[in-house]
Amino acid sequence: MYEHFFQCPYCWEEISMLLDPSITSQTYVEDCEVCCNPIEVTPRFEENELVGFDAQDIEQ
């Protein structure tokens, strides 16, 4: 697993998520550990290295 730190698009707090580098490209929703709002997370890996990461709020 790969721990990645980033800023929540809702509360702007720094949070971290564990990412699985064995899946090269994925998109999923995970709640912020601070404000509990849903974040759409899209990590991209190449050769087990994180090469792209996007975290967006989900429009309700």
C-alpha positions, 0 to 999 in steps of 0.5 A: 500500500502507498500512503498519499497526503493531500488537501480535502476539497471541502474543508482544506485539511490535509488528509491521507489515504492508502492507495493500492499501486497494483491497480494502475488506474482507478476512480472511487469515492471515499469520505474525508476523515475530517469533515466526512464529505465524499471525495472522488479519488483518481490515482494513477500508477506506473511501475508501482509509482504514483504518477497522477492523483486527483481528488474532487468534491462530488456535486450534490 
